[in-house]
């Protein structure tokens, strides 16, 4: 059966450190030891105490860590997703207001 994805209006914002867009952060050392697969591009934030943390978005499948250049997609129900810069505008088209 062929199906089309139903068009939903969503908010699309490029992630910026310090704007409170993430759901939480995890220590970089914990991310490394747990073996997250793409470490090179993860956003790393240095806290005042010297700790380095990586921001993430929490969704029904778990955590998605935010990489440099990622966009945060927020649906009308408030659920969030992370989308890479290469894919975001292939999947979402701007709405004329």
C-alpha positions in Angstrom: 0.0 0.0 0.0 1.3 3.4 -0.9 0.8 6.2 1.5 1.6 9.9 1.7 2.8 11.5 4.8 0.2 13.9 6.1 1.4 17.5 6.1 1.7 18.9 9.6 2.6 22.4 10.5 5.7 22.4 12.7 8.2 24.9 14.1 11.7 24.6 12.7 14.6 26.4 14.5 18.3 26.0 14.1 19.7 25.0 17.5 21.5 27.7 19.4 23.4 27.2 22.7 22.0 29.2 25.6 18.5 29.6 24.2 17.0 26.7 26.3 16.0 24.7 23.2 17.2 21.4 24.6 15.4 19.2 27.1 18.6 18.4 29.1 22.3 17.9 29.0 24.5 14.9 29.8 28.2 14.9 30.7 30.4 14.5 27.7 32.4 11.9 29.5 29.2 9.8 30.0 28.3 10.2 26.4 31.7 9.0 25.3 31.7 5.9 27.6 28.3 4.9 26.5 29.5 4.8 22.9 27.2 7.3 21.1 28.1 6.8 17.5 28.8 10.3 16.0 31.0 12.0 18.6 32.9 14.5 16.4 30.0 16.8 15.6 28.1 16.8 18.9 27.5 20.2 20.5 29.7 20.5 23.6 29.0 23.2 26.2 31.6 24.1 28.8 29.9 24.9 32.1 31.3 27.4 34.7 32.6 24.4 36.8 34.6 23.2 33.9 32.4 20.3 33.1 31.6 19.7 29.4 28.0 18.7 28.6 26.1 17.6 25.5 22.6 18.9 24.9 19.8 16.5 23.9 16.1 16.3 23.0 14.0 13.8 24.8 11.3 11.9 22.8 9.3 8.7 22.9 12.3 6.7 21.7 14.8 8.2 24.1 17.4 10.9 23.8 18.8 12.4 20.6 22.0 14.3 21.1 22.2 17.6 19.2 25.0 18.0 16.6 26.5 21.2 15.2 24.1 22.6 12.6 21.0 20.6 13.7 17.5 21.9 13.7 14.9 21.4 16.4 11.5 20.4 15.1 8.6 21.1 17.4 5.1 19.7 16.5 1.8 21.3 17.5 1.5 18.8 20.5 4.9 20.0 21.8 6.8 16.9 20.9 10.3 17.6 19.6 12.7 16.0 17.1 16.2 16.7 15.9 16.9 17.0 12.1 20.2 17.5 10.4 21.0 20.5 8.4 21.3 18.4 5.2 17.8 16.9 5.6 15.7 19.6 7.3 14.5 21.4 4.2 14.2 18.2 2.1 11.6 17.1 4.7 10.0 20.4 5.6 9.0 23.3 3.4 8.6 26.8 4.8 4.9 28.0 5.1 4.0 31.3 3.6 2.3 33.5 6.3 
